[in-house]
């Protein structure tokens, strides 16, 4: 009887601890959801803008013999983010020539961005800040501005996803 009573007391303590951890997790999840709600509209808008890029605009960029630095920087960021590390002009042109390139970009999953890739893109964003300014990008090409916005939004979203990753693991452990 004493053993059963001890086990019951132990179970109640464990239940209390789990309830506390779950409430802490829920509180942190609420904060993270707020951050995601802030960034998600930017990502969605950028995806829509990329989807609305006219094929002629991409063809116009491809037809350039040597692109302006603004276009080169933006495309380098897009290629890096998508895991393509050959950022030569030939590679950029073949990327733009792919069928469904707009859809590939618009349906890109930010969870696939590794820390190293995001860091290299952030360095590019910092080093060539003027290239990613919406006015400069729009002046360079109609397709460049939406691509720059998409790039910035996905880098920002990737930051948030990286911050919530430990919480998601902790929550999965608690659920288990």
Secondary structure by P-SEA (a helix, b strand, c coil): caaaaaaaaaaaaaaaaaaaaaaaaaaaaaaaaaaaaacaaaaaaaaaaaaaccaaaaaaaaacccccaaaaaaaaaaaaaaccccccaaaaaaaaaccaaaaaaaacccccccaaaaaaaaaaaaaccccccaaaaaaacaaaaaaaaaaaaaaaaaaaaaaaaaaaaaaaaaac
